[in-house]
Amino acid sequence: MGISLNLLERYRKSAIEILQFKSSDPILDLNNALRRLATVRSILIYNTIIENEGSKIFQGPFKGMNFFSNPADISEGCFVPKIIGSYESELHPFIEDLKINKPNIIINIGAAEGYYSVGLKLMLESTDVFAYDIDPKAKEKTLELSQLNNVNISCRDEFLSSELDGLEKKDIFILCDIEGSELNLFNKDEIIKYQNCRLIIETHSTKIGHSKDILPNLFSKTHDVQLIEQKGSDSFEVPEIISQSNHLDILLSKWECRTHPTPWLVLTPKNKAV
């Protein structure tokens, strides 16, 4: 709880500093301050859930998975949606489909604290899961989360396309979230290596354009492409301790802390389309 309170205080001070600073764009200042204050409230909501309900994921495809009790262990500031199970609910149908069309190998590029790597390993015990992240802390937390759930996954550093060499006959599912660097990884010279892989790629704005507008052309010869926008979902319940609180807490429980839209590309090899 001490680390959580330190995290809370850091965001609170940040919001106050923004409000006290007069820039040329007061609307942007208010927006940034609101995000900081919303994060403070999200930490309090998360702690309330942990204290009253425990640290197992409440619902969704990873229901029952042990998660971190301290929000400081969770990447990207997205606390509550992960513990209640509503996180990236737009992807849930595709995650659930993996139970039916089981891959031989799962590769999670940009694994963060291991939410997907560990959740998918729990869901598909016989599938080999490889978690990649260039952040040493992310690797540490992914390993910690795997131990918390008694599963074995391989934690590695940077993913390179050469990792796929010799695996052409394997059924591989790749989940990628690398904050805009996807345009470096999935380039015209390397794209052929992914021709037999199923992929979900989170897209981002970059200096040369939004990757959702660039990647489909690269994959068009080998994959059927779906663009999945973030529309949110009202179908996920919050724990009773939150539903009996106030409406703002219910709304914040599903807030994923995104600064701008980051839609996903769901890519299915044309020779494997169902």
N, C-alpha and C positions, 0 to 999 in steps of 0.2 A: 504493500500500500504506500510506503514511503516514496518509492520511485514514481508511482502514479501521481502522487500529490506534487512531486517536483515537476513532472511533465505538465500537469494542470496549471501550476503557477507560471511556468514558462510561457504557455499560450496566453494566459490572462495578461501578463505583463506586455506581451507582444501586441495584443489588441489595444491596450491602453496607450502604448507608444504610437501606434498608427493613428489613433484618434487625436492625439495631442500634436501630431505633426501635420502642418498645413501645406499640402502640395498643390500643384496646378490642376489636379483631378480629384475633387472631393468625393465624387461617386465611386471611383476606384478605391479610395481610402476607406470609405464606408463598407464597400464590398469585402475588402481584405480584413477589416476589423470584424465584420460579421462572421467571416469564415473562422477567425481565431476564437471568437466567443462560442460559435457552434461547436468547435472542437473541444473547448473546455466543458461544455455541457455533455458532449458525447462521452468524455472520459468519466464524468459522474454517472451517466446512464450505464456505461459498461461496468463500473465498479458495483453499482446497485444490482445489476443482473448477476454478477459473479457471487456477490455476498448472499443473494437470495435463491439463486437457481443452480449455482455451481458453474463449472467451466466446460461443460459439454455443449457441442453445437446443437441448437434447439430444433432445427428442421432442415429441409432441403436434402440434396444428394449426399451430404456428409454428416447427416444427423447422427448424433452419438459420438462423434469424434472428440477426443480430448483436445482442448485448446488452451491457449495461454491465459492465466488468470490476471496477468499484469499487462495493461495496454501498451506499456513501453516496449514490450517484446514484439509488437505487431507493426509491420511495415506500412508506410505510406499514410499513416494516420487514420486508416479505415478500421475502426474498432467494432462497433456494434453490429453492422450488417453481417460480419463474419460469424460472430457468436450466435446470432439469431438464425443464421442460415439463408438470409435473403441476398447475400452478396452476389452480384453479377447474375441475377436470376434469369436474364435473357439467354444465358448459356446453359441453363439447367437441362433443357430438352436434349441438347447435344451431349452433355455429360452423362445423362441417364442412358442415352443410346449406346454408350460404351459398354454397358452391362450386356447388351444384346450382341453388338458387333465388337467383340473384345479384341483389342490390339495385342500384339506380342510384346511391344515395347512402348512405353510412354516417356516422352522427353519434355520436361518443363523448363523452358528457357526464360530466365528471369523469375526464379522461384520465390523470391522474397523470403518470408518466414516459413514457407513450406505448406501453406494452406492447401494448395492444389496437389502438390506432390504427395503429401501424406494422405490427403483425402482420397485421391485416386488409388493409392496403394491399398488402403483399407477397403475400398469398393471392389478392387480387382486384385485379389491376393496373389494370383499366379502370374501377373504381368510384371515385368521388370520396369522399374521407374528410375529415371535419371533426372536429378535436379541440378540445374546449372544457374550460377549467379556469380558475378564478378565481385560482389561485396562480401568480404570475409564474415561480417556479422550475419548476413543472410544465410550463408552456409552453416554457421554456428547454430542459428535458430532453427533452420530446417532439420538439422541433425537432432537438436533437442526435442523438436516436435515429433520426429519419428520415434525417438526413444520413449516419449510420453505415451505413444500409441502402440508401442511394441511392434513396429514394422521396420523392415530393412529397405532403405533406398540408397542409391549412390549419389553423393553430393560432390559436384565438380565445379570447376571455375568457368571460364569463358567457353561458350559453345561455338564450334566451327563446323562448317558444312562437311569437312572431311571426316567428322565423327560418323557420318552415314556410309562411308566407304565399306563395302563388304556386307551391307545389311539390305541389299536390294530386294531380297526375297522375304524380308520380314514385314509384318503389318505394323506400321509405326504411326502413333498419334503424337503430334507435337502441339503443345500449348505455349504460345510465345507472348511475353509482355516485357519489352525492353526499351520503353520510353522513347521511341523514335529511331532507335538504332536498327530497327527491322529493315530499313532501306539499305543498310550496310550488309546485313546478313543475307537477305534474300535479293541478291543482285543478278543481273542478266547472265553473268558468267557461271554462277553457282546454282541457279534455279533448277537445272535439270536433275540435280541430286535429290530433289524433293518430289519427283514426279509420282512416286508410289506412296507418298505419305499423306495421311489426313492431317490437316492443320487448323488451328484456331489462332489467329493473330490479332492482338489488340493494336489498333492503329492510332497514330498521333500526328499532330502538326509538326513539321520540320522546316528547316530553312529553305528547302527546295519544294515544299508543298506538303499536303496531307497525304500520308501513306495509303489511306483508303482510296485515293484517286490514282495512285501509282502502281501499287502491287497487283491489282486485278489484271492489268495488261501483261505483267510478267508471268502470271500463272494461267493465263487464258488458254494456252495450248494444251495444258496437261490437267487442269482442274476445272470443275464447276465451282463457281464463286457465289457465295451469299454474303450480303452486307447486313449485319445485325446492329441496329441502332439501340441505344440505351433509352428505354421508355419507362422503366420502373415497373413495379408490380404491387398491387394492393392485396394480393392473395396470401402474403406471408404475415402471420400473426406475430405480435411482440409478446414477450412473457407478461403474465398478468400483473406483476409488480410495476411494469411500465404502462400497461394499458389503463391502470387505475391511477396513474400519475396525472399527466396533462397531455393535450393534443400535440403540443410542440415536441414533447419527448417521443411520441409515437412517430412523428415525421422525421425527427433527427435519427431515430433508430435505423432508418432505411437510407440515410444519407451516406454516400460513398466518397465524399470529399473530393470529387473531381472538379478541376478548375475549368474544364471545357470538355465537349463531347469526345469520346474515344471509342468509336464503334469498332466492332470486330468483323474480321473476314473469316468466314467458315469455308474451308477449301476441301473439296472431295475429289480425289483422283477420278478422272473420267472413266478409267478402266475398272473402277470400283463403285461407281455411282449406284445407289439403290433406289 
